[in-house]
Amino acid sequence: MSTRGDCDGDTIVLAGATGRIGAATLTALVREGGRVVVLSRDESRARLTIGAALDSDMRDRAVALRADLSDPSDADRAVAYTVERFGRVDAVVNLAGSGFGQIQLAESSLADLRKNLHGFVETAYTLTIAALRSMLTQSYRDGARSRGRIVTVTAGSSKAPAPGRALFGAAKAAVNTLMLGVARDHKADGIVANALVLGGVAFAGAEEYYAAEDFRAAASPAEVAEVLTFLAADRSSGINGALVDLNAREVD
């Protein structure tokens, strides 16, 4: 497999790689030449993902690291490790988050809201801020138009929540705002930040609750991975402070 591409030589921190679209994203980043630090609360799961996603001759381009992003010190440690090992952080791709559950607002509690804010907003914040502070201290790579890219996955419910998803949508909307804030605060500093707003994703097992037509219309994990890889690369530096919708064939 060739390792020259859009991310050639870039060091990328990938959070949430053990989830439903993580393996496809890891594969795409490495295929495009990235060196990837794979974060997970369970390092053994990260190693299993690397082993399953990558051919044996590519596995040395990914390293597993335990990090609980609900703990700011863990996020700082993960970024410091990446800089110590590879010299810099060129991009962050953040798929991490937990706490989603469908609940009608009238049946919800403050604890439900806090669960969503903790699982999505706080984890996005800790990694974003740790990476941002490191990126601001590093120089541009030769020929690059940006010196750091941050892309975080959010959801269509951040704009128009489906029934029962208002709390989830509110948390994801806050993450959208966080990405827009990074872009606006640091547009003159060479930092690029965007949110990838996902519609449905046809991951393995989703056919159990999708209608067949909806499953065919949803984005595949590979399609999500391609867009994330593009947004992680300097090639996409002209896209900054954007909420990038990925709805595949869900166009109604």
Helices and strands as residue ranges (DSSP letters): E 11-15, H 22-31, E 35-40, H 43-53, G 56-61, E 62-66, H 72-86, E 91-94, G 105-107, H 110-116, I 117-122, H 123-135, E 148-155, G 156-158, H 166-185, E 191-198, G 206-208, H 212-217, H 221-232, G 234-236, E 243-246
